[in-house]
Amino acid sequence: MVVFALMIISKSGGLIYNREFHTGLSKLTSNDYLILAGSFHGMHAITSQLSPAPRIPYITPQNNMLAPSPFPNRPTGIEVMESSHFRLQCFQTQTGTKFLLVTEPQQPNVDTMMKKVYELYADYVMKNPFYTVEMPIRCEKFDRGLDGFIKVRG
Amino acid sequence: MSGTPNQGPGLRYPSNKKSIYDRNLNRTKNAELSRAAFAYLFIEMIAYAQRGVSNVGDLEQKLNTQGYPIGLRLLDLLLSRSSNPLASIRPTRILPLLQFIAQTLYRHLFGRPADALEKSSTEPGQYMLFDNEPMVSQYVSLPRELSSLNCAAFVAGVIEGVCDGAGFPTEGVTAHSVGEQEQGKDAKAMWPDKTVFLIKFKPEVLEREEILGRGGG
């Protein structure tokens, strides 16, 4: 069971967090990481345009009573990219932040892992008084939480 | 019927004829609040305290000031809520007051008692209250330029308010992170947020304590 890396991309396409969990990978420079994040952001936007638009929910007297959801059911774009050596899973939050997990191809339960990472992000990044939204994440407790979680899993 | 209530001025009664004065004061069970909601409120409190503040000491002082009125009010609220009529008397000696803070106040605020209470061996009138993982700093990661800040200064303000309200003026209650050198690397790794609240009472409190001790002994 191997998790290679985690990247978090802000809603404007900037890389705000990246972390490698596995040693012995060929190193990317921080500039490469920024380019990678930017290209993925663009590709994700294109693919979400390509995918067919979701059905507009039919308004009936019953569901008319409910308040409209502030988050429309948008097409999601790339969710998984697989190759012979890695699997890249993307999770986009309702506010547009993207989490990318790079794992081994046969890695099970990436969804649960993603959920846990999102939970750590919500707790230790969003609830941190000294974090500014859309800025690079430098939170000691988030790092520590990820370490503990990946170590336990791996 | 129109919606206008058919009542004169004065206290308005809800339909079940019970105003808030008829309800029990003891509603502490199931009265827990969302921790996430507090975390977001605390973010705003810190942002507010950071306005026009140049150094860490001033910031801690501002957080302390925010906590102080809460302590003043909580003292009376908790005493009037206590089910035991003997326990609803204000503490008059230092130890019962500190016990009240470490047990009743801490249970009310954080759902658990404080982790340790010690008397300073070097300075008279100085007491130390330990908290291994303060709830307020649970989600806080400090940036490098503020690494000496301890957000539990807010809790220190609450404690100071309780002490002052009970008639035990202090020379200030301060929150300090317990450093690596004092506890060793392992303890630091286990309780990264371990905090000590230094409570230093004013000389007149100690004087009174001595008189009370003689009279009672």
Interface residues (C-beta under 8 A of the other chain):
Chain A: D123 Y124 K127 N128 P129 F130 Y131 R138 C139 E140 K141 F142 R144
Chain B: A36 A39 Y40 F42 I43 I46 A47 Y139 V140 S141 L142 P143 L146 C151 P192
